[in-house]
Amino acid sequence: MNRTEAKFYDDYILPRIMRKEILWAQFEGITLRLGERCSWTPDFLVLLADGTLEALEVKGHWEDDARVKFKATASLFPWLTIRAFRPLPKHQGGGWDEEVLNPPEPS
């Protein structure tokens, strides 16, 4: 894990594990094939207490190819909730900015 991913794990994933909102988390636990010689490995794969599987991506900044893969994955795997996070600077309050693709259907 790089520093941003480790901080995200400490700030976001670990507290949710402690609250039993996340039952299981794996760093780079799966690689999804998007096409010929094209794949995406989410930074974290997590299983929520309600049985939902989520792919979490942490980015310091977006490269064009990463954003294309992110959107292609959402299209090819509509059952997978995909969340991308980037750290917010301290002058913006810190924490994490979140973008969600394929949000779960309301119960």
CORSULRA-V105009 format. One record per residue. N is the residue number from 1. PHI is phi in degrees with one decimal (999 if undefined). OMEGA is omega as a letter, one per 30 degrees, with the letter a starting at -180 (999 if undefined). BURIAL is I if it has 24 or more other ideal C-beta (glycine too) atoms within 12 Angstrom, else O. Layout:
n:N phi:PHI omega:OMEGA burial:BURIAL
n:N phi:PHI omega:OMEGA burial:BURIAL
This chain:
n:1 phi:999 omega:l burial:O
n:2 phi:-83.5 omega:a burial:O
n:3 phi:-63.4 omega:a burial:O
n:4 phi:-64.7 omega:l burial:O
n:5 phi:-64.4 omega:l burial:I
n:6 phi:-64.5 omega:l burial:O
n:7 phi:-65.8 omega:l burial:O
n:8 phi:-60.9 omega:l burial:I
n:9 phi:-58.7 omega:a burial:I
n:10 phi:-67.1 omega:a burial:O
n:11 phi:-80.8 omega:a burial:O
n:12 phi:-112.9 omega:a burial:I
n:13 phi:-76.6 omega:a burial:I
n:14 phi:-56.9 omega:l burial:O
n:15 phi:-60.5 omega:l burial:O
n:16 phi:-73.3 omega:l burial:I
n:17 phi:-66.9 omega:a burial:O
n:18 phi:-62.0 omega:l burial:O
n:19 phi:-83.8 omega:a burial:O
n:20 phi:63.6 omega:l burial:O
n:21 phi:-81.8 omega:l burial:O
n:22 phi:-112.5 omega:a burial:I
n:23 phi:-89.7 omega:a burial:O
n:24 phi:-153.2 omega:l burial:O
n:25 phi:-142.7 omega:l burial:I
n:26 phi:-136.8 omega:l burial:I
n:27 phi:-79.0 omega:a burial:O
n:28 phi:46.8 omega:a burial:O
n:29 phi:-83.0 omega:a burial:O
n:30 phi:-154.5 omega:l burial:O
n:31 phi:-120.6 omega:a burial:O
n:32 phi:-102.0 omega:l burial:I
n:33 phi:-85.2 omega:a burial:O
n:34 phi:-102.2 omega:a burial:O
n:35 phi:173.2 omega:l burial:O
n:36 phi:-60.5 omega:l burial:O
n:37 phi:54.5 omega:l burial:O
n:38 phi:-140.4 omega:l burial:O
n:39 phi:-144.7 omega:l burial:O
n:40 phi:-138.4 omega:l burial:I
n:41 phi:-111.7 omega:l burial:O
n:42 phi:-65.3 omega:a burial:I
n:43 phi:-61.3 omega:a burial:I
n:44 phi:-135.6 omega:l burial:I
n:45 phi:-115.4 omega:a burial:I
n:46 phi:-129.5 omega:l burial:I
n:47 phi:-110.0 omega:l burial:I
n:48 phi:-82.9 omega:a burial:I
n:49 phi:-59.4 omega:a burial:O
n:50 phi:-86.1 omega:l burial:O
n:51 phi:92.2 omega:l burial:O
n:52 phi:-72.4 omega:l burial:I
n:53 phi:-100.2 omega:l burial:I
n:54 phi:-127.4 omega:l burial:I
n:55 phi:-104.7 omega:a burial:I
n:56 phi:-115.3 omega:l burial:I
n:57 phi:-119.5 omega:l burial:I
n:58 phi:-116.0 omega:a burial:I
n:59 phi:-130.0 omega:l burial:I
n:60 phi:-71.3 omega:l burial:O
n:61 phi:-154.8 omega:a burial:O
n:62 phi:-93.2 omega:l burial:O
n:63 phi:-92.3 omega:a burial:O
n:64 phi:-56.9 omega:a burial:O
n:65 phi:-65.8 omega:l burial:O
n:66 phi:-66.0 omega:l burial:O
n:67 phi:-65.9 omega:l burial:O
n:68 phi:-63.2 omega:l burial:O
n:69 phi:-63.2 omega:l burial:I
n:70 phi:-59.2 omega:a burial:I
n:71 phi:-72.2 omega:l burial:O
n:72 phi:-64.1 omega:l burial:O
n:73 phi:-62.1 omega:l burial:I
n:74 phi:-60.0 omega:a burial:I
n:75 phi:-71.8 omega:a burial:O
n:76 phi:-78.5 omega:a burial:O
n:77 phi:-126.2 omega:a burial:I
n:78 phi:-65.7 omega:l burial:O
n:79 phi:-81.9 omega:a burial:O
n:80 phi:-99.8 omega:l burial:I
n:81 phi:-76.9 omega:a burial:I
n:82 phi:-120.4 omega:a burial:I
n:83 phi:-125.1 omega:l burial:I
n:84 phi:-113.7 omega:a burial:I
n:85 phi:-128.0 omega:l burial:I
n:86 phi:-137.6 omega:a burial:I
n:87 phi:-69.9 omega:l burial:I
n:88 phi:-93.1 omega:l burial:O
n:89 phi:-63.6 omega:a burial:O
n:90 phi:-57.0 omega:a burial:O
n:91 phi:-67.6 omega:l burial:O
n:92 phi:-102.8 omega:l burial:O
n:93 phi:98.5 omega:a burial:O
n:94 phi:69.2 omega:a burial:O
n:95 phi:81.0 omega:a burial:O
n:96 phi:-133.4 omega:l burial:I
n:97 phi:-87.1 omega:a burial:O
n:98 phi:-125.2 omega:l burial:O
n:99 phi:-123.8 omega:a burial:O
n:100 phi:-117.5 omega:l burial:O
n:101 phi:-119.0 omega:a burial:I
n:102 phi:57.0 omega:l burial:I
n:103 phi:-62.0 omega:a burial:O
n:104 phi:-65.1 omega:l burial:O
n:105 phi:-69.0 omega:l burial:O
n:106 phi:-62.9 omega:a burial:O
n:107 phi:-79.9 omega:999 burial:O
